[in-house]
Structures are given as C-alpha cells and as structure tokens.
Amino acid sequence: MVDKTLLFFLVKIAAIGSIFMIGTSNADVAKNAISALAFACICLLQLLLHRVWKRRNVSLALIAGALAAGILLGIGEFFPLISILIYEGIDLIIREKSKYVLLCTVLGLLYFVAEPETVLVAIAVVLVLFALSGTWALEKIDSYRQTVAAQKEEMDDLREKLSDNKRLIKTLKYTASLEERNRLAARIHDKVGHGISGSIIMLEAALLTIKKDPLQAEAAIQKAALNLREGVDDIRMSLREERPERSVLGLGEIKAVLQEFESTYGMQTVFKSSGRLESIGGEIWSCISENLNEALTNSLKHSGASIFTLEISVMNKAIKVEYKDNGKSTEVFEKGLGLEAIEERTIKANGRCFFEKTETGFSITNVFTA
C-alpha cells in the first residue's frame, strides 16, 4: 500500500534520474553517476528504516544529510532533488495547512539564491506538484479511513446496545409476567381462599352435627354452598377484569413485530389505524398477524423497499387491512408460496385478498366482513 514515505521515495528517485540524465552531457560522467547512486542509497535507506522503525527523527536526519550533500555538490545542479527534500522535511515537521505557504516561500528563496537552469526548474515544479497532489490524496484517503473506522466502531457500539436493549426487553417482559401472575395469585388468595377455607370448616362441622342436629347441619351446608358460589363468581370476575381486550393483544403483537423487524433489518415501518379496532374478532387478528409476517418477508426478499406500511381501517360493515411497501423491483409479478399462503389464510377467515404492483410499490389488501 502506498504511503507518504514511498511516494517521496519514488519522486526523489525520479528527481535523481532526471538530474543524472541532464548531467551526462558534462565531462565528469563518473562523478554524476556516483552522486546519483549515493543519493539513491540514502533515499532507499530512509525508506527501509521507516518501514522497520517508523521514527520521524531518523527520516529527518537522513533528509538533512541528503540536503547538506546536495548543497555542497551544487544547489543549482541538484535543484529538483533539494526541492523535494525540503518539501518532505516540511511535511514531516508541520501538519497544518500553513506548510504549503512555507514550502512556496522556501522554494522561492532557493530559486533566487541558486539560479538553476530552466529545465531543472521545470522538472522541480512538475515533481513538487506531483508530490503535492499525491500527499493531498493520501491525506484524504487516511481521513476517509479514520472516518470509516470511527463509523464502524460506532456501529459496533450501536449493535451492542441494541443487543443489550433486546435482552433488557426480554427481561422486562418476563419480570412483568411474573409480577402479573403474582398479583393475580395474591388477589385470588385474598378474595377466594378465605371464603373456601371457611366453607370447608362449615362442611366439616356439618358432618359432625348432621346426626345430632340435622337442621343446624343443613344451615351450615347451605351457607358453605353460598360461600363457594360467591367464590366462583369472584374468580370469574377477577379473570374477566385481568384479561385484556383482544384488540389490545392484537395491536401489541403487531407493533412488536414491526419494531423488531425495523431494528433487525433497518427498513422503516409505519402503522396506521382507524375505526373501532375492538370490533375485530380473534380469528381476523390472528390472520392479520400471520399475513404481516409473510408480507414483511416478501418485501425483504423481493421489493428492495425502504418503507413498509401496515394500515387497518374498520368501517361499518367491512375491515380493510393493507400491507404496502415502496419497493421498485423489476421482477415480473408472480404469486409464490408466500403470497398464496396469505390468500388462503384470508379466505379461511371469510375475507378477500388483492395484490397490486405499481411504480410506487407493492401492496396486499385484505377485506373482511365486519
């Protein structure tokens, strides 16, 4: 993977090569070749040390040594390499955007001091611009990587929190169930238990006195029977009061299914209702719930939708249930096993089923007789 050190190494090698090619017209070819090889060795050493240690001070020391050698050999002759070395040193020391202003200032002063040839200036400009664009791209890529890593970490945290919330919900449901059972048991014990215990005592007393005093025994039996009858009535009343309405159970089940689907698959779910939902019977609620699971699965597999809507409308003589998504699938509409199951289930509940695929999405409509 390309990083800044490798980028600067390649640019410096290009600068060394260009200087050597231009310098071959001079008489001292051996000197130019030795100089090029020496600078290449220094650059390669810097790259290798950075790969092993990744210490900025080592790189800065090697850059300073190469700069000193270039200045001693001739600033004008090694102008492209010196420019890249200056840029690399500034980039290592300064991280802010002000480094570009400093780079332009230093290179401008270096140009007036060294007065290099036009060809060397052009090569230096091209290489510096290439290094600038490369480092800018690498900084952007690094920034994107950090953003992606942060988002991934945040998503992992959210998944963990979601998992914790699911476990908490299960625990709360179980705790609520236990509390409800305990409350119901305490109510039956307090209201009915004492009456039944008293009736048992009366019956036992009647058994003891039935031969000696039949009238007293008969009265005790009648009193016990009355207490037991009242106890049974109390049990029925308690169960009737504790039992929730079927519409409340149906709505709670449907909303729980929609919320769990949204949190699991990320598809937004919307629930709408109108009319007297308490008039919906248990068979229809069961059909709505089972059809909802099938419709959600169908949307997830085939529609590619982002929003799923369930709308229940109770009218005077009909109940309309519509499952709809905003998917724009290009697949040809065919009733598979899931949709056939929805249709059969609806017919068994004395309803009718309609399917419609349009440009705005796919919908399943059930109509029941109220």
N, C-alpha and C positions, 0 to 999 in steps of 0.2 A: 504494500500500500504506500502511495506517495505521501511524504510529509515535507515539511519545510526544509529540513536538512538535505534530503535527497534532491529537492528542487534546486536549492542553491548549489549543490554539488554539480548537477547537470549544467546549470547556467555558467558556473565557473570553468568547467571543462570546455564549454563552447567558447568562452572568452579566451582561455589559454590557446585553444586551437586556432582561433582567428588571429590572435597576436603572432603565433608562430608562422602561420601561412603568410601574413603580411611581412614578417621579418625575414623570410627566406630570400628575399631579394638583396638583402645586405650581405656583406662579405663574410661575417662571422656567423656561419650557419650552426656550427657546433655549440657556440655559446647560447644561441636561441633555443636549440633543442634541449640542452641541459637545463636551461631555465624553465622551459615548458614542463619537462619531466619532474623537476623539483617541485614546482607549484602543484602539479597534478598529484604527486605523492603526498604533499601537505593536505590537500583537499580530501584525498582518499582516507588519510589517517584521521582527519576530523570526522568524516562520516562513520568510520568504523568505531572510533571511541564514543561517538554519540549513541551508536547502536548498543554498545556494551554498558556504558555508564550513565548516559543521558544527563551529563552535568554541563551547565551553561558556562561555567568558568573555564573548563578545558577548551570548549569551542572558541570562546573569546580569546584565550591565549594563542591558539593556532591562527586565528584570524589576524590578531595583532602581529604575529611573526610574519605571516604572508604579506601584510601591508608594509611592514618595515623592509622586507626584501624587495618588494615592488618599487618602493620609493628610492631605495639605494640603487637599483638597476636602472631606474628612469621612470618618472611619473608619466610623462607623455607617452612613452613607448608601451607602458602597461596600464594605460588609462581605463580600458574596459574592465580588466580584472580588478583593479583598485576600486572602481565604482561599485562593482558587485560586492566586494568585501566590505566596503563602507556600509552599503545597504544591509547586508547580513548582520553586521555588528550592531547597527542601529535597531534592527528588528529584534535582536536578542535582548537589548538593554531596555528599549522603550516599547510599551504595549499600547499606548494611546494613539489616537489618530494624528497627534502632533508629529509623529515620527516622519510622516510624509513631507511636512513643511521643512523639518530639519534636514531630511535627505536632499531635497531640492537645493537648500541653501549650501550645504557642504559640497555637493557636486558642482554647483555654480562657481563657488570659490576655487575648487580644484581645477576647473576648466581654465579660469583666468590665470592661475598660477602655473599650470603645466603647459598650456597652449598646445594641445595634442593635434595630430593631423585630423583632417575632416573625416577620413574613412574610419579612424579609431573612435571619433566622437559618434558617428552614425552607428557603429557596432555597439558602443556603450549604451546609447539611447535605446536601441532595439532590445538588448539584453535586459536592461533595467526595467523597461516596460513589460517584458515577458515575465520577469521575476515579480514585479508589482501585481500583475494580473493573476499570476499563479498563487502568490501568498494570499491575495484577497479571496480567491476561490477556495483555498484551503481553510481560511478562517471562517468563511461562510459554511463550508461543509462541517467543520468542527462545531460551529454554533448549532447547526441543524441536528448533529448527532447528540449534543448535550440536551437540546430540546426534546428530541425523541426519547432519550434515556430518562429525562425527568418525567415526561408524559407516561412512559412505560411504568416507572416507579409509582406514579400517582394512580395509574390503572390497577396495578397490583394491590395498592393500599385500598382502593375502592372495592376491588373484588374481595379482599379480606374482610372489609367492613360489611359488604353485602352478605358474605357467608356468616359473619357473626350475627348480623341482623336476622337472617333466616333461622339460625339456631335459637336466637332470643325469642323470635315469634313462636317457634315450636314450644319452647319452654313456657312462655306466657299462656299459650293455648292449653297446654297440659295443666298448668297451675290453675287457670280459670276453671277448667273442667273439674279438677279436684275440689276447688272451693265450692263450685255449684253442687257437686254431689254431697259434700259435707253439709252444706246449708240445707239441702233437701232432706238429708237423713236426720239432721237435728230437728227440722220442722215436723217431720212425721213422728219422730220420737216424742217430742214435747206435746204435740196435739193428740196423737193417736195412741202412743204407747201407754200413757197413764190410763186412758179410758179402757183399753183392752186388759191391762193388768187388774183394774178394778172389776171388770166384768168376770174375769177368771176367778177372782176371790168370791164374788157373789155366787157363781155357779158351784164352787166347792162348798160354800156354806149351805146352798140349797140341797146339795147331795146329803149333807149331814142332817138336815132338818126335814127332809121330804117325808119321812115316815112319822115323825112326831108331830110336825105342824105343816101339813100339805099346803095350806093357804099361804103361809109365810114363804115357803119354798117357791110356790108359783109366782108370788110377787117378786121374789129375788130373780127368778129366771126371766120374767118379763122385763125387769129393769136392766139385766145384763144384755138381753136381746136389743133393747132400745139403745144402750151404750154402744154396742157393736155396730148397729145400723148407722148411728151418728159417726162412729169412727170410719166406717167405709165411705160415708159421704164426705168426711173431711179429707180422706185420701184422694178421692176423685177430684175434689175442689182444688187440692194442693197441686195435683198433677196437671189439671187444666190451667191453673194460674202459672205454673212454671213452664209449661210447654209453649215455645214461641210460635208465632204465626208462620204458616208455610211460606208466605211471601217473604218474610224476613230471612228465613233459612235459605230460600232460593236466591234472593238478592245477595246475601252474604257469600254464598258459594260461587256465584257468577263473578262478583267483584274480586274475590280471592284468586280465581283462575286468571282473570285479566291482569291483575297486578303481578302475579307470579310469571306470567308469560312475558310481560313488558320488562321485568327486571332480568329475566333469563336471556331473552333474545334481542332486547333493545328496540323492539318495534312498539311504537306508541299505540296505546289502546284507549278507546273512548267509549263510555257507556252513557246512553240516553234512555229515559223512560218517561212515559206519560200515561195518565189514566189511573184507574183503581187496580193496582197490581195485586191487592189482596183477593181479587176475584179469580185469579189464575189458580187452577187446580194443581194437585201434586203431580199428576201424570204429565201435564204440559210443562211444569217446571223441570221435571226430570228429562223430558225431551229437549228442552232449551239448553240445559246444561251439557248433555251429551253432544248435541249438534254444535255447540260452541267449541268444544274441544276439537271436533272434526274440522270445523271451519278454520280455526286457528292453525291447525296442522297443514291444511290445504294452502292457506295464504303463505305460510312459511316456506313451503316446498316449491310452489309454482308461480306465485304472483310477483315476488320481489318487491312487496309493498313496504311502506314506512309507517302507515297508519291503518289500524283496524278498528272498526266501529261496530258496536252492538246497540241496536235500538229496539226497545219493547214498547209497543203502543197498545193500550187497552181501550177499545171503543165499545159502543153499546152492545153490539152483537158479534164482535169479532176481536181477535187478538192477533196483532201483526208483529212478527219478530224478523228483523233484518240484520244479517251479518254481511258487512261490506268492508272492502279494502280499496286502497288507491293504487294497486299494482297495475303495471302496464306490460304484462307478459305477452310475448309474441307467439306463444304456443297456441295451437288450434284447440278450441274448447271441446273436451270430451269428458263424459261422466265416468269417472273411475270408481273404484270400490268405495272410497270415502264419501263421495257425493251420492252414490246410490244408497249407502247406509243412511245418510241424512234423509233422503227422500222416503225410504222405507220406514224409518223411525217416525217421521212426521205423519205419514199415512196411518200408522198404527195408533197415533194419538188423535185421530179424526181431524187431521189438518191437510193442507195442500202445500206443495213445495214448488218454488220457481227459481230458476237460475238465469243470471243475466251477466254477460261480459260486454263492457263498453270501453271507450277510450279512457274513461275516468276510473276504471277499476272493475272488480268482480263482486257480485252481490248474490246472496242466497236469501230468499224471502219465504218465511213460513207464515201461513194464515190458519188460525184455529177458530172454531166456533166458541164464542164466549158462553 
